[in-house]
Amino acid sequence: MTGGEAVWRHVPVLLEEVLSGLSVRQGGVYLDGTIGMGGHSLQILERYEGTRVIGLDRDPAVLEAASRRLAGYGERVLLFHRDFGHLDEAIEEAGVDCVDGVLLDLGVSSMQLEDADRGFSFSRNGPLDMRMDPGSGVKASEIVNTWSKEDLANLFYRYGEEKRSRAIASAIVREREKAPLTTTVQLADLISRVPGMSRVKNIHPATRTFQALRIEVNEELDALKQAIPISIRYLAPGGRLAIISFHSLEDRIIKRTFRELENPCECPREFPQCRCGRVSAGRVVTRRPVTPGPGEIEANPRSRSAKLRIFEKGREKEEGERGKG
Ligand SMILES: C[S@@+](CC[C@H](N)C(=O)[O-])C[C@H]1O[C@@H](n2cnc3c(N)ncnc32)[C@H](O)[C@@H]1O
């Protein structure tokens, strides 16, 4: 595990935009589904009197660090080692009926990336692991060394949007015939040597393949798809869900799901009135995603691909209204 230095260097992405997007208010209860280093939550607790935070993370080491960092807020903070796909369990265990806001800041934290032993980074040599929760699931090395060439190629294409997916899968299968691939740098170097793989705009050629493996290892998209409707169910009327994503696969899911929640009516356009009876869950607050400005990108280059989208749950009087636009 990296030391305290990495913890304090962590900068929360789109912080001001998240606080105003969630309309944080004094005395409110907020669920942070990805507590990480507690960067966003610390500001909620610090700036808004009487707020409470229910914090989740699937990584026990990260949760431990967050718990130390937020210890000063005592009973205002309740932390759970939990996948946010099951955030309903945490809300119920916390003994509250609903929350005023939910935040999901997707992906891995700097602490995880900087710890070579976790296997997330192609530039720091470590075991090919990539599990956010080291206590469960399949390691990246198992996928790389056991999946068929076709399955690997499909994975890299689907979750990494990698154009050279077939060539990379072939190179992996050839290499593992000699000996299993066990480390991050071994895999990253192998990908760099695949014909046609060169650094574009200073982006490492292994970036997309590593992304695909991480998504598969942690079943990241499934957790996201599960968490959106559950969050809306547990929001108080007028409460908000804020999600920060870092790649187009996640952003597409969020955009589409928010749109469907706002307007779930399935009736043909020519119907003068809705007959399917599906009602809107609320409204999309951000027609376009909120992105960091040049100052934030310069100060924190990892924020460059961040996109924030916000959904507001309908108030009672709006519920039952037809969502069709
Ligand atoms: C980008 S960091 C969050 C940083 C945090 N907002 C901050 O400011 O310190 C993402 C965190 O979410 C956690 N995480 C990712 N997917 C998760 C999931 N499905 N359930 C719970 N935690 C998850 C990761 O372990 C990581 O610690």
The ligand as a Tripos MOL2 file, in Angstrom:
@<TRIPOS>MOLECULE
LIG
   27    29     1     0     0
SMALL
NO_CHARGES

@<TRIPOS>ATOM
      1 C1        -12.0340    7.7750   -8.3030 C.3       1 LIG1
      2 S1        -12.0680    7.0040   -6.7420 S.3       1 LIG1
      3 C2        -13.0970    8.0240   -5.7830 C.3       1 LIG1
      4 C3        -12.3920    9.2210   -5.2360 C.3       1 LIG1
      5 C4        -13.1960   10.0210   -4.2210 C.3       1 LIG1
      6 N1        -14.3510   10.6380   -4.8250 N.3       1 LIG1
      7 C5        -12.3090   11.0770   -3.5950 C.2       1 LIG1
      8 O1        -12.4950   12.2490   -3.8660 O.co2     1 LIG1
      9 O2        -11.4260   10.7030   -2.8320 O.co2     1 LIG1
     10 C6        -13.0860    5.6330   -7.0280 C.3       1 LIG1
     11 C7        -13.2310    4.7050   -5.8320 C.3       1 LIG1
     12 O3        -14.3880    3.9240   -6.0660 O.3       1 LIG1
     13 C8        -14.1600    2.6050   -5.6830 C.3       1 LIG1
     14 N2        -15.0810    1.7980   -6.4900 N.ar      1 LIG1
     15 C9        -15.0730    1.5980   -7.8200 C.ar      1 LIG1
     16 N3        -16.0920    0.8290   -8.1890 N.ar      1 LIG1
     17 C10       -16.8000    0.5630   -7.0650 C.ar      1 LIG1
     18 C11       -17.9930   -0.1760   -6.7940 C.ar      1 LIG1
     19 N4        -18.6590   -0.8130   -7.7670 N.pl3     1 LIG1
     20 N5        -18.4420   -0.2050   -5.5320 N.ar      1 LIG1
     21 C12       -17.7900    0.4400   -4.5240 C.ar      1 LIG1
     22 N6        -16.6450    1.1320   -4.7210 N.ar      1 LIG1
     23 C13       -16.1640    1.1950   -5.9740 C.ar      1 LIG1
     24 C14       -12.7010    2.3510   -5.9570 C.3       1 LIG1
     25 O4        -12.2170    1.3270   -5.1270 O.3       1 LIG1
     26 C15       -12.1070    3.7280   -5.6390 C.3       1 LIG1
     27 O5        -11.6510    3.7740   -4.3150 O.3       1 LIG1
@<TRIPOS>BOND
     1     1     2 1
     2     2     3 1
     3     2    10 1
     4     3     4 1
     5     4     5 1
     6     5     6 1
     7     5     7 1
     8     7     8 2
     9     7     9 1
    10    10    11 1
    11    11    12 1
    12    11    26 1
    13    12    13 1
    14    13    14 1
    15    13    24 1
    16    14    15 ar
    17    14    23 ar
    18    15    16 ar
    19    16    17 ar
    20    17    18 ar
    21    17    23 ar
    22    18    19 1
    23    18    20 ar
    24    20    21 ar
    25    21    22 ar
    26    22    23 ar
    27    24    25 1
    28    24    26 1
    29    26    27 1
@<TRIPOS>SUBSTRUCTURE
     1 LIG1         1 GROUP 0 **** ****
